[in-house]
Amino acid sequence: MKSGLSRKIISLAMAGALLLGGCGSEIAEMTDEQQAQVGEYAAFAMLRYDAEHRSRLVDYSEVEAADEALRRAAEAAAAAEEARQTETGENQNNGETLDANGNPVDVIDNSQDDAGYVSDTMEDFLELPSGVLLTYRGYTIQSSYPEDSDVSDYFVVDATNGNKFLVLWYSIYNGSGAEAQIDFLEDNIAFKCRVNDSNTATALVTMLDDDMSTLRTTMRDNDEMDCVLVFEINEELSNNVNSIVVKMSKNGADWERKVL
């Protein structure tokens, strides 16, 4: 019976490694310590649920040990998967624009228009680390941001009646060769936009992780992320957007650029 249980433990450990390894074509390689943590959890799980080890009286210390083994196994597998994705480049977003939920978004791409947009001018104004690139991707008109989100997991912002959101999309790429600190919140930057040369709006300050106006993050080398500026404009105006000018203010200095 003991040999049967051992085979079950080995099978469960292998299955756990496969399931936690992600959807990539390669299985994440684990260190000896990480493999031991996964095996430890498998052993506790088998003892906890095996019919021959059931008891009406439960030793709570064993339950705590099993839960701790689960946590350590999950952390070990996640670390191995992250290392694999970094090595294979799977943590890149492959040029897709993603919302706060990680879902692809179709933006109206004006980045190739003759709008006079020069991204490195914005980077200089924001004093980004050398090698960090900030690129305008386009805009969307939305009633809420993010759209189609699970409200139990994410904070959702809804436009007021008669208004729509003008969402400007940017991507930040860290090609500096080292970790880069991005902190627009500390710099107290004011973001505004002017639509059709006459209507000015101030960017909303939200609780969203990808809100560019409050962005504070550490990017690893070769990482890329999407971020947004969310403006609320009149619904009628949202149906007839002909030009967009982005304006930033920081420490008494102003910068603006036409993006559409």
N, C-alpha and C positions, 0 to 999 in steps of 0.2 A: 504493500500500500504506500509505503514511503517513496519507493521509486516512481510510482504513478503520480504522486503529488509533485515530485521533482520535475517530472516531464511537464506537468501543468504549469509550474512556475516558469520554466524556461520558455514555454510557448507563450505565456502571457507577457513576459518581459520582451520577447521578440516582437509580439504584436503591438505592445505599447510604443516601442521604438519606431515601428513603421508608421503608426497613426500619428505620433507627435512629430514625425519627420517632415510634414508638410506635403505639398502637392508637386514638388519638383521631381525631375527625372532621376535625381540621385538621392540616396538615403544619407541623412546627415551622419558624419562620423563623430563618435563620442569618445572622450577620454576614458581611461580605466575607471576613474572616480565616478564619472557620469553613468557608465554602464552599471557600476555597483549600486548607485542610487536607484536606478530603474529596477534592477533585480531585487533590491531591498523592498521596494514598494510592492512588487509582484508577490513576494513571499508573504508580506503582511496581508495583502488582499486575499490570497488563497486561504490563509489561516482564518481570516475573518469570516469568509463566506462558505468554506468547505463544510459539508454536512457533518463530517466526523468530528469537527471542532466546535460545533454549536453548543451553547450553554445558556441556560436561563439567567445565569449570573454573568455579567460582562465586566471584565477588568478594564476600567476606563483608561488606565495607562497604556494598554495595548491599542485602544482606539486612537488615543492621541498619537502614539507612535506611528500607526498606519497613516493617519492624516498628514503627519510631518513627512513621512516617506513619500507620500503622494506629491506634496509641495516640492520636495527636493528633486523628485524624478521629473516633474513638469519643468522646473527651472533648468535642469540639466539638459533636457531635450530641447527646450527653447533656445538655450545658449548654443547648442550644437547646430540647430537649424539656422540661427542668425549668422553663425560663422560660415555655414555652407552658402547661404544666400549672398553674403558679402563676397565670398570667393568666386561665385559664379555670376555675380552681377544681377541677381534676381530682385534685389531691393530697389532697382531703378524702376521708374514708372513708365518707361518705354515711350515717352513723349505724350502720354495721355494726360488730360487735365482731370483731376480728381476733386470731388467735394469733400466736406468734413467727414462724411461716412466712408470715404475711400471708393466711391462710385464714379465711373467715368462720366464726364459732362461734355456735351457738344456746345462749344462756345462759338460766337461769331468772331472769326479770326480776322483781325485787322493789322496784325503785326507786320505784314508785308506791304501795307498801303504806304503811299507817299505822304505820311503824316508828319515826317520830320522827327520821329521818335528815335532817341539814342539812349540805349539802356545804361551805358557806362556813365552817362551824365547823372542819372538817378543814383547809381551806385556811389559815385563820388559825393553827391549831396548827402546821402544817408551814411556815408563813411563806413561802408561795408569793408570787411577784410579783403586784401588783395587776392584775387582768384575767385571770389564769390560773385556769381553772375545773377542779375535780376532781370527777367524778361517778361514783357507784356504778352499775354496770350490771346486776349479777346474779351468779349463781354457777353452776358446773358441778361434777359429780362425775366424776373421770377416773382411769384406771389409770396414765397417764403424761401428761407435759406437755413439749412440745406433742404432740398426737396426730397420727398419720398423717404424721410428718415424715420427711424424708430424712436419715438419720443421718450421711451424708457431708457435709452442709451445716450441720446444726444440732445443738446439744447437747440431748440428751433426758434427762429425769429420770423414773425409774420408781418407783412406790410399792413398798414392801416387801410381802412376802407377808402377807395378812390385813388390809392397809390400802388406803385409797383417798386420792386427792388431792381436797381441797376447794379449788377455784380461785375466788377472788373477782376479779371483773373491774371495772376502772375505766377511764374515759377522761379524758385531760387535754387541755384546749383552751386555746390561747394567744390570748386576745383583748386583749392588753395594748397592741397597737399597735406593738410592737417585739420584738426577740429576747428570749427569756426563758431564764435559766439554771435548770435543775432539777437539784438534787444532793441526793438523799436519802442517798446513801452517805456523803458528807462529814458530814452531820448526825447520823450514827450513831443512827438511829431504830430502836427495837425494835417489831416488828409482831406482835400476837397476836390470836387470836380465841377466843371462847367459844361452844361449840355446845350448844344445849339447856340453857343456864344452868348446866352442870356440867362440861363437858369443855373444857379449855383447851389450845390448840396454839400453837406458835411458828412464824412463817413461815419456810419454807426459804430459805436463801440459795443461789441458783443462778448459773449462768454465762449466763443468758438475757438478751437485750437488753431484754425487756419486763418484767423482774422489778422490781416497784415498790420492793422493799426495798433494792435496790442501784442504782436508776435514777440515771443521770448523763447529761444530754443538754442540747443547746441547741435550743430550738424557735423556728422563725421565726414571725412574726406570722401569725395565722389558721391555724396548723398544729394538727392534732389527732392524738393517738395513743392506743392502748390499752395498758394495763399490767395486771399481775396480782400478786396475793399468793397463794402456793401453800402450803397447809397439809396435813399428813398426818394422817388420822384413821382410827379403826377402821372396817373395812368394814361392820360391823353398824350402827354409828352413821351411816355415810354413806347408809344406806337409810332413815333416819328423821330427817332434819334438819328440826327445827321452828322453831328460832330461831338467829340468828347475831349475836354482838356483836363488833365490831372494836375492838381496843384498841391504842393507840400510846403509847410512852414516849420522852421526849426531854429531856435535860438535867434529869432529876429530876422532870419534869412528866408527867402522864398525861392521856390523852384517850380516851374510848370512846364508841361510838355503836352502837345496835341497828340492823342493816340488814335483818333478817328476824325 
